[in-house]
Structures are given as C-alpha cells and as structure tokens.
Amino acid sequence: MSDPILENRIIDEFTRRFVPPPHRLNGPHGADAELIALGPGSGRLLAVTTDALSEEAASGLYDDPRLLGWMLVQANFSDLAAVGADPLGILVAITYPPSAGNEDLGRLAEGISEACGALGTYVLGGDTNQGREWSLCGTALGLVPQGRTVTRLGARPGDKLYVSGPCGQGSAYAFLKLFAPQAVSSLAFFHPVARLAEGRVVREHASAAMDTSDGLLHTADTLARLNRCRFVLDDEGRSVHPVALEMCRAQKFPSWLALASVHGEFELCFTLPPENVAAFLAAAAGLAWQPVCIGEVETGEGVSIRSGTDLLPLDTARIRNLAATAGSDPASYVRELINYGREVGS
Amino acid sequence: MSDPILENRIIDEFTRRFVPPPHRLNGPHGADAELIALGPGSGRLLAVTTDALSEEAASGLYDDPRLLGWMLVQANFSDLAAVGADPLGILVAITYPPSAGNEDLGRLAEGISEACGALGTYVLGGDTNQGREWSLCGTALGLVPQGRTVTRLGARPGDKLYVSGPCGQGSAYAFLKLFAPQAVSSLAFFHPVARLAEGRVVREHASAAMDTSDGLLHTADTLARLNRCRFVLDDEGRSVHPVALEMCRAQKFPSWLALASVHGEFELCFTLPPENVAAFLAAAAGLAWQPVCIGEVETGEGVSIRSGTDLLPLDTARIRNLAATAGSDPASYVRELINYGREVGS
C-alpha cells in the first residue's frame, strides 16, 4: 500500500531545486491550492493554483472547445474550493493551433465565460499564442480568511469520510467518449461544477479536504498517505454516481473502477471529526446541499472498500502508477486500468 | 499609423464574451499585469500576469531547457516590473514531451530556480503534465501599494521617453540563433533579467510604463495608441544595445530593425513628466542604475525615429501585423521583417 507514487517522484525531483517560499503556508502536496501569506494585518491568505490542459485536447477526450473552456475553469476553481477560498477570478493562457478557426476560439471563450458565470467569478486576464497544438493553462486566485483554511492535512482515525456528491462521472465520461460513444445517447451528463460554495462550509468544519479531480481513489490514497491513516469506503453504492454505476454494470466492471480513473470530477472529499458532523450537516442544509457519508478514517494505512463484512484493500499505488507508466495517452491508460479491474474483481 | 493591430483584434474578439471584473482596476490592454483590488483596508493591490511559452521551444529558438526555464520566469516578472510590483512568486505549469528525459527536466528546473534566485523570489507551486510537445506557462504574482501603481496609461505630450537600458538583444539573439549561429562565438549575451527593482523606482515617478518583451517599437506603438500621442525616438544609437548594433552592421540592416522584432527583452520603456526627471534620476542613481533617455512624447500619433533633422515615421501597424500574418513560425516572421526593413531602409 505504501509503494511510492511515480508521479510524486517526478514532481519531487523537479521541485527539489526550488527554495521553499517562506510565506507559503502549505508544504509540497499539502493542499490543493497554495496558501500565501499577504503580510501582517491583511487578515486573509491568498489561495492560488495553476492547472494546464493539453493532452485532453490532443487525445480527443475534450473535442469541443466549449467543453475545453468549461473544464479549464472548473478544474482550477475546484482546487480553490478544496481550500475553502472565496474566488477573485482566473487567468487563462491559450495556445491554439493554426487549424483553430474563429468559431473554435469563440466556442472556447464561451465555455470559459459560461463556467465563470456559473461560479459567479471572472476572467481577470490572460495570454493568447499560436502554437502547433491546443494548450490551455488556467490560474485561479482567491482569498481565505486567516485561520480558517482547510488543507489535505489534519484527518484522524475516527473521522467520518464524506464526499460533496457521488463520484465517477469523470470516469464514465472518459470511458464512454473514448471507447463506447454509441453506448449512450448523450455525454451531456458530464458538466461538472466546482464546489466553491460547499468548500466555504467545508473549511469551517472539516479536518482535511481535497477534490476528486484525479478520481476518488486517488484522493483517498493521497489523504491516507499524508495523514498516515487508513481510509475505508464503506458502501460503494453511495459513493458512485448513478451514471457511473450504470456504465460499470453494462460493461461488467466492478463499480469501484469508476472511482479509480485519473479522469475524475470536481467533488470534494473531506474528513469530519465526529463532534463536527451535526453542525456541518446543519450548515450544508442551509445550502440545500446533501453531502454523502461514504466511510471513515481508521488507524492503519491505504484505502480499503468495505463490502458487507469484508474489507477489500486496493493497491492504490499500482492503480495510480498505471497513469505514469501508460504515458500520456489516455486511451492506453484506460485499457490498462480496465485490465487491472478485471484481474482484481469486485 | 492607426491601422488596427491584428493581434489585438484576436484578443478583443476572444475576450468580448467575458464580463469585466468589477475589482480589476485596469482596462483591457491597459497594463502589463492585471491590478486587482483586495478589498478595503488592505492598502495594496494584487498584480498578476500569465505568460506561456510553447512556440519558442518548438521552433528551436530556446533549445536549452535551462534557457526555457530562465525565460519563463523572467518574462512573467518583467510584466510585474512594468507595474512596479513587489513579487510574491510564480506558479509554473510544465507540459513535457515523452522525449524529455530526467536531464532535460532537471535543466528546466535549474533555469527556473536560477531565475527566481536572481530576482529574489520563489516558485510558489505548479503543475506537471505529459504532452506531445513542450509547453510552459507561468503566472507571476506581486503586490503594489495602493495609489502607487504605474500602468500603460498616463503619458502626455512633453513627457520624456526613457528605457531602463538599451534594447534589441532579444532581436539579435533570435536572428543569430535561427539564421546565423556561426556569426558569433556565443549567444550567452542573451540572459535578460526582469527590472523589478527599477520598476519600483519607475512607479514613483513615471506617467506610463510597459516592458519591451515584444520589442521596443511594439511597446512604443502600444503606448502611443493608448495615450493618443506621437512617440519620437530621437537617437537610435542610444536605444540600441551594442550587440544588436553590431549584428545590424554585419548584416546590413537598418539599426531600428533590431527594435522591431517581436522577440524583445525585458527592459522597461516609460514616460516621465519633465518635472519628475531630476527626482527620478536621483532615485535611479541610488540603485547604481543608468536609465537612457531615448526621445519624447509629442502631440500626434504613431512612432517616428528622429535621424538628424529628419523624422522617419514607422509603419508600426504593418510591422506588428507581420507577426500575425506570418503565423506561428518565428523563422518566417524574421524573414518577412528583414524584407520590410530592407524595403524601408534607414
């Protein structure tokens, strides 16, 4: 369970030459967004995150520029949601290929604009360049009241494990889009929205939080490692979105496989000390939001799924490393993941 | 002279769908970095800018990952220098191709780290992805004391025109690298450093400022358009860097051509009301910095070069639009620019 994660090795090797900023409050891997002190008296921290999309365009996973723009914005604000930030806006750096016409650029801008509108936030600025391929980079900015942040660190045995909503739509979208586009009449179910308002409730009650943009199992594995605990998902039925459950049933995959793909969605996964649960649920009800309890934190390590009275420990390191070893092609990654799922079973 | 700029048309067409952020103090094209209000009582504005490099890697213009990393950082902080910001740090989103080995990634990280060290700033965070080609995106963040910013707007007839140092090294580097690598023993002269300390002096005295990252003529044209003035460069000898002058002499180009390429450097170009010049020069001397007066602002429009008693008006719109019409290949752009230079002469 504690095998090293290849992706983290690459990041750590890359970043070891950088001097840690004295005014950054989180350590490496410690939060979905960087938390930067703005100096005494400011009362707030700057939350900032950057996220690029290029392979998603090149592979055809997002072949509509409007979806590309939507996802760029949502992916970045989802990282801000996971630290409970109030958004200031986003910068977008767009590199477009010679083949992109005015219509493509217009649809991209529409997707970006619609996503900002849905989140009540703004494009602050950007950069446009011609290149050989699509490459999009977003940087989202927000503020968090000092002393009221939530990071990936702080979960303890006994905490309850929650998600902001069922997961696996990202997986279902990726599988259907790349392998079985004829299986459903529409892929419009995949239109994820960053959980900014929910994140501001989570920051007041949770011990740790992270988004599910790389898949729920990835999230649970990261939180388990950082907090040196075991994360137990006690009822997969509640954690998996109906669309993903249906896809797994039709394809004869174990349903946890929908939580294992690196193409996730923008739910929040967070841990609540038991004494905070009642106040948290009351605040959630105020947003007409129904968070889902999917398990608990125990002593131990790794991620397990409780199926009846059995515990199925998942080799999450192996699952996560499939993405690194499959290279940059999503299709070959998904194929390897499916093979692994069939091998392990449900 | 007032022909539209194609690049701005593309940007304006792209951004017209975005709601202008009510807390952004600059308008579109109004400043090198976005200036964002942080709310009452904070006393400071957030300055933020994003800048991507991809074609520079694909074209071989920067074929050393170390230079790529250095340029990514300097380009972003140069935009912060132009608004007089105190840097908080930079986020870097790195997409690397399958062909990139550990050594390439290590050299890239070194270039990033060295550039941050030279500027006394930090990598705050980032994102790494595999893709088909190199694509780098930086986002630099800083703070400016409220009421003490400088933007591109505010120049008036009668103002003196300054640069932080002679320009054209960027042009010289691009030409020699792509067309005449054998002409000089080393291209190590091109190691530009963002003028952050100088920018903090400029903000206290200048009426307008912009960096020369797209070439000095581009900068002067942008400032002339935004401020509805004529910018006159009165002695090209002082505005052109010795390396660029030598390159122009050897290649029989008019020397202003070294100021016309879109591959610039990171000097600041700024305008000083005459009554501010003495105090400005005293402050500059305190940094052991020798800014260069290269002309003045007059009533009228466009950019002219004064050569003796003659005024040579430059068709800066045509020069700037060469970059848009040449597409994304720097080599064909440089070729078209050289043809234009020979046609106009000196």
Chai-1 contact restraints between the chains, C-beta under 6 A:
chainA,res_idxA,chainB,res_idxB,connection_type,confidence,min_distance_angstrom,max_distance_angstrom,comment,restraint_id
A,I11,B,T128,contact,1.0,0.0,6.0,A-B,restraint_1
A,F14,B,L105,contact,1.0,0.0,6.0,A-B,restraint_2
A,F14,B,A109,contact,1.0,0.0,6.0,A-B,restraint_3
A,R17,B,A109,contact,1.0,0.0,6.0,A-B,restraint_4
A,R17,B,E110,contact,1.0,0.0,6.0,A-B,restraint_5
A,R17,B,S113,contact,1.0,0.0,6.0,A-B,restraint_6
A,F18,B,S113,contact,1.0,0.0,6.0,A-B,restraint_7
A,F18,B,V123,contact,1.0,0.0,6.0,A-B,restraint_8
A,P21,B,G89,contact,1.0,0.0,6.0,A-B,restraint_9
A,P21,B,Y122,contact,1.0,0.0,6.0,A-B,restraint_10
A,P21,B,L124,contact,1.0,0.0,6.0,A-B,restraint_11
A,R24,B,L124,contact,1.0,0.0,6.0,A-B,restraint_12
A,E34,B,L124,contact,1.0,0.0,6.0,A-B,restraint_13
A,E34,B,G125,contact,1.0,0.0,6.0,A-B,restraint_14
A,S42,B,S42,contact,1.0,0.0,6.0,A-B,restraint_15
A,T50,B,L91,contact,1.0,0.0,6.0,A-B,restraint_16
A,T50,B,A93,contact,1.0,0.0,6.0,A-B,restraint_17
A,T50,B,D127,contact,1.0,0.0,6.0,A-B,restraint_18
A,T50,B,T139,contact,1.0,0.0,6.0,A-B,restraint_19
A,D51,B,D127,contact,1.0,0.0,6.0,A-B,restraint_20
A,A52,B,A93,contact,1.0,0.0,6.0,A-B,restraint_21
A,A52,B,T95,contact,1.0,0.0,6.0,A-B,restraint_22
A,A52,B,D127,contact,1.0,0.0,6.0,A-B,restraint_23
A,A52,B,N129,contact,1.0,0.0,6.0,A-B,restraint_24
A,A52,B,C137,contact,1.0,0.0,6.0,A-B,restraint_25
A,S54,B,T95,contact,1.0,0.0,6.0,A-B,restraint_26
A,S54,B,G131,contact,1.0,0.0,6.0,A-B,restraint_27
A,S54,B,S135,contact,1.0,0.0,6.0,A-B,restraint_28
A,E55,B,G131,contact,1.0,0.0,6.0,A-B,restraint_29
A,A58,B,R132,contact,1.0,0.0,6.0,A-B,restraint_30
A,G89,B,P21,contact,1.0,0.0,6.0,A-B,restraint_31
A,L91,B,T50,contact,1.0,0.0,6.0,A-B,restraint_32
A,L91,B,T139,contact,1.0,0.0,6.0,A-B,restraint_33
A,A93,B,T50,contact,1.0,0.0,6.0,A-B,restraint_34
A,A93,B,A52,contact,1.0,0.0,6.0,A-B,restraint_35
A,A93,B,C137,contact,1.0,0.0,6.0,A-B,restraint_36
A,T95,B,A52,contact,1.0,0.0,6.0,A-B,restraint_37
A,T95,B,S54,contact,1.0,0.0,6.0,A-B,restraint_38
A,L105,B,F14,contact,1.0,0.0,6.0,A-B,restraint_39
A,A109,B,F14,contact,1.0,0.0,6.0,A-B,restraint_40
A,A109,B,R17,contact,1.0,0.0,6.0,A-B,restraint_41
A,E110,B,R17,contact,1.0,0.0,6.0,A-B,restraint_42
A,S113,B,R17,contact,1.0,0.0,6.0,A-B,restraint_43
A,S113,B,F18,contact,1.0,0.0,6.0,A-B,restraint_44
A,Y122,B,P21,contact,1.0,0.0,6.0,A-B,restraint_45
A,V123,B,F18,contact,1.0,0.0,6.0,A-B,restraint_46
A,L124,B,P21,contact,1.0,0.0,6.0,A-B,restraint_47
A,L124,B,R24,contact,1.0,0.0,6.0,A-B,restraint_48
A,L124,B,E34,contact,1.0,0.0,6.0,A-B,restraint_49
A,G125,B,E34,contact,1.0,0.0,6.0,A-B,restraint_50
A,D127,B,T50,contact,1.0,0.0,6.0,A-B,restraint_51
A,D127,B,D51,contact,1.0,0.0,6.0,A-B,restraint_52
A,D127,B,A52,contact,1.0,0.0,6.0,A-B,restraint_53
A,T128,B,I11,contact,1.0,0.0,6.0,A-B,restraint_54
A,N129,B,A52,contact,1.0,0.0,6.0,A-B,restraint_55
A,Q130,B,S328,contact,1.0,0.0,6.0,A-B,restraint_56
A,G131,B,S54,contact,1.0,0.0,6.0,A-B,restraint_57
A,G131,B,E55,contact,1.0,0.0,6.0,A-B,restraint_58
A,G131,B,S328,contact,1.0,0.0,6.0,A-B,restraint_59
A,R132,B,A58,contact,1.0,0.0,6.0,A-B,restraint_60
A,S135,B,S54,contact,1.0,0.0,6.0,A-B,restraint_61
A,S135,B,S135,contact,1.0,0.0,6.0,A-B,restraint_62
A,C137,B,A52,contact,1.0,0.0,6.0,A-B,restraint_63
A,C137,B,A93,contact,1.0,0.0,6.0,A-B,restraint_64
A,C137,B,C137,contact,1.0,0.0,6.0,A-B,restraint_65
A,T139,B,T50,contact,1.0,0.0,6.0,A-B,restraint_66
A,T139,B,T139,contact,1.0,0.0,6.0,A-B,restraint_67
A,S328,B,Q130,contact,1.0,0.0,6.0,A-B,restraint_68
A,S328,B,G131,contact,1.0,0.0,6.0,A-B,restraint_69
